[in-house]
Amino acid sequence: MNSAAPAKHAPAFTQDHVLGINHLENDDIESILQLADYYADRLDERAFRPDVLRGCVILSLFFEDSTRTRTSFEMAAKRLGADVVNIDVDSSSVKKGETLLDTVWTLQAMLRPDAIVIRHTEYGAPEYIANRVDCPVVNAGDSWREHPTQALLDALTIRRALGKIEGLKIAICGDIAHSRVASSNLQLLSRFGADLRIIAPAVLMPEKLPVDNVQKFDNMEDGLAGADIVMTIRLQKERMGKALISSDEDYFRKFGLTMDRLNIAGPNALAMDPGPFLRNVQIADDVADHPERSLILKQVRNGVPTRMAVFEKLLTRNT
Ligand code: NCD
């Protein structure tokens, strides 16, 4: 779907915020992906800096660690001409006991942000803030539930690699139970017609999934057969109340994505991982680093144009 220009006939984008895939209509998603695709084609042109957000201020508030998500939101805003203020929560007044809302209201009074990007451990924190501020809010990951811009950039990556989502067999394997990436991806990919499977040990298989029609497997060999895409998900030990996995070695033996297993999926099957990934725990070196079969660095790269599209859609909706 490499467009030649921003699609003039792109479907309408109708949202005030981007809080979760479950809040977005398919047309909203399609309109973001079409603009993101246009920006992705031009990302390497350093001089290409559309100034559509000139004069805008983006406030970025990360209450959890992040490398790629926070950086790509920042780069996306800067490529569109906005100023970005990143608050380092670890050295902020939150540490002195200030509430989330007081922190946000204080920064809002000072900066008058045009959009707020927030990552938080608590489910619904971005929506809570969105209902109490007067600008668009983008969820950069909350709890285990939603990470909408990751699902959008994954969808862009899949469409740029294979031209479509509909009809593709996509296997998501690993710590599905604690993964907001898996949750948002399952919702988006199912709505765009993918044939979805999840593969996880019983302790990491969620009881309830956000969508129906997902096949569940407890072993890689059965779950991978015929998959076009295999997406690995990190063991999120920081979200496990107690140790659920006996050892990383044992996990890799049973659920690690090795080249042999990727070839069970198919000789052309592609590997994806949202990162950060644990080498030789969830994915083998030769799969992660494969120049054709791994899409991992493409996912990272596509984070910037996807977030450019999200900002542009939200901030130019009424102009
Ligand atoms: C993920 C996250 O933080 O939700 N990473 C990301 O945003 N690319 C996944 C993870 O932490 O494993």
Residues whose N, C-alpha, C, O or C-beta is under 5 A from the ligand:
A	BS01	NCD	T69 G141 H147 R234 P274 G275 P276
